[in-house]
Amino acid sequence: MITNTLKHSAAHRYKATLIILIWIFGVAYLMHLFVPGYLMALLVSAIHTGYLFVGLFLLENIFKYYSPQGRHYLVFLLFPLLVSILVNVAAGFTLEYSLNSSDPYHAFVFQIDLIRWFVLFLVSLSYALILLLQSKLESQLQVKEREEQVKQLAKEAELYQLRQQLQPHFLFNSLNSISSLLRKRPEEARAMIVQLSEFLRKTIRKDERKWVSVEEELEYLQLFVGIEQVRFGYRLSTSFDIQEEAKSCKVPQLLIQPILENAIKHGLYGVLGEVGIDVFFALEDVYLKVKVINPYDPAAGQAPGEGFGQRAIKRRLYLLFGRHDLLRVVEESDRYIVEISIPQNYDQSSNN
């Protein structure tokens, strides 16, 4: 504490000096009440305070390198006891040569020798207790900080793993589609390879990013839709409706694509005609609402249940925001709706 005060700004040192002066004048005033002579009382108080300051500084350095563990109470008491004895002896030795033996204060100071030592011991013990408490608190804070760092690293690792799982999930589907197009429609297969290459290039660039704007995410989604349209041709129709206020909002990277992929997969499953997928972006209060809608007809043998994509997104939202209510699924008679709520008041500098 003393060391930190000396290292701090001049303002802290001025405050510490003021406290010491108040202590010196306060003790001098109390001594003056017993034996008149304020100047002599100031001298005695200043000498004791100076040695006490040195003793507390010594005590601080002792506990800086040694912290009593378990039930070592006697060892803990030993240091304040030794410091108070040393301070009392040093102060008494100095006063012996500073005060005239005929001065009333000479007799008074040595008459209260035991009281002086006891006060010095109480001050030293109190300071030692403060140092011990500070040490324990700092240790607890360090342990807590390490635990939080471990949790953060684990969270980042899981988020990274989820992203890495999602990308191959889409990549395998695309490669299978390219394989099926190579014989019958080689030109479309070639176009799909080019689009897939651009898609993956943008994905790799995004790995260093944390949050992106809705406009950036839309560009990425349109690349993805372009690949899917090569696969499904006229059967797939996708529309994006973006509220003007939502364009500047931020989203965690690669969050929307798995939901859109699921919508395309389940919307086209068992359907021969054209299928429309609608994507909406809107800002409501502090939430960016992203809604993906695909046709839903249970009688057609579709399987719109919660697959890997939705599970991964739900887990990722929980890891990011610590909430389970940010992904909502609604099954209506003819359509399937997935809605994601992304808080905009969240610390977007955090990893995700």
Order of alpha helices (4+ residues) and beta strands (2+ residues): alpha-alpha-alpha-alpha-alpha-alpha-alpha-beta-alpha-beta-beta-alpha-beta-beta-alpha-beta-beta
